[in-house]
């Protein structure tokens, strides 16, 4: 027997090997129907996971973020099953849950039309109504590749082959005639996915690489109740009415031209004037606070990005001029000014008496965002931001950090965006030490100083691991602000 600690600190005794699904069923039929996934000792797991030792178990429903993720992941499999039924020659790529629902990428002869999406949604509803049970199984890597080759799924084969050297078994999920390579977690049955809407269809390159095949990406949203879907769609409709992409064009602030390119807007006279006034205001305010203006090049040789580490960790997000595999000089448009401004600092020998030294720049940056993620002025490939880099002694850090938060808060208040604000700063990731200079002790000390100021004037500072945002942003179904 093992002891399981549940919500509220309640401890119950169960047979070793019991699963979260069985625990939920023992508590009540209502919870069993609502539970989507579980956490065992803080780790999100599938409901089918056997528990062999004393553990703390949290049962996750649609109201929990991780439960919602499992729910939407299951909905993405229902989408793929429907597509395979209607278009047997379609090849499945990936179908993750994202913050705004889910999507699935397909290799098809032609992109799906609005009429096609309606057919697919109708087929999804049939699948849900059938109440198919979902089962999980594992195969050795070689067997997994063999199965996927028999299924005629080249993208899944590629993913499975990447695990052959690891020697770990590969997991699959099966519902009716549909089987998919997947790590999970998933619901116990498709029956819970009561309300579905397919919201959009765009193009997306396999693995986000323009050199790979272009796939058809279908976005969707799903809920356990029809009323929840209706409320969500009403909210989206209200958001569309206030969409800057629509209003900005109508007011003559900006436009876009297909043969210039996605994510490359033209600011019209009204919009350009607003940017000019904002830039003057920001730079004057920064100067008052001791920031020194710099102007750095829009591009640099790959040597600079190799020194800074961006070449190894950010190359897929950069516009590269030249062939990286040749012996010729290779340049890249700057996706950030960090390495440039630190070269300004290294211009001459410095003393601690020179510190703090604050450099700012209203900088135009270039980032090779995926084509399916472009939206008005929010997600673009060329944009201008006000950013800064400062050099200080450890003793000066806490005051400098406070001043940075205060400056950001002042700017947001001035333009009326201060309500419910959160800030984010990068932190040491012990699992990826090659991306950082300094020791863990030094990082802990610095982060500790910042942490003491996490709650100031109603603002919450949330830390995220450095370089973790790129993949997360790619998987989002809706655009997000470029930020530094």
Secondary structure, 3 states (H helix, E strand, C coil): CEEEECHHHCEEEECCCEEHHHHHHHHCHHHHHHCCEEEECCEEECCCCEECCCEEEEEECCCCHHHHHHHHHHHHHHHHHHHHHHCCCCEECCCCEECCEEEEEEECCCCCCHHHHHHHHHHHHHHHHHCCEEEEEEECHHHHHHHHHHHCCHHHHHHHHCCCCCCCCEEEEEECCEEEECCCCCCCEHHHCCEEEEEEEEEEEHHHCCCCCEEEEEEEEEECCHHHHHHHHHHHHHHHHCCHHHHHHHCCCEECCCCCCCCCCEECHHHHHHHHHHHHHHHHHHHHCCCEECCCCCEEEHHHHHHHCHHHHCHHHCCEECCCCCCCCCEEECCCCHHHHHHHHCCCCCCHHHCCEEEEEEEEEECCCCHHHCECCCECCEEEEEEEEEECCHHHHHHHHHHHHHHHHHHHHHCCCCCCCEEEEEECCCCCHHHCCCCHHHHHHHHHHHHCCCEECCEEEEEEECCCHHHHHHCCCCCCCCCC
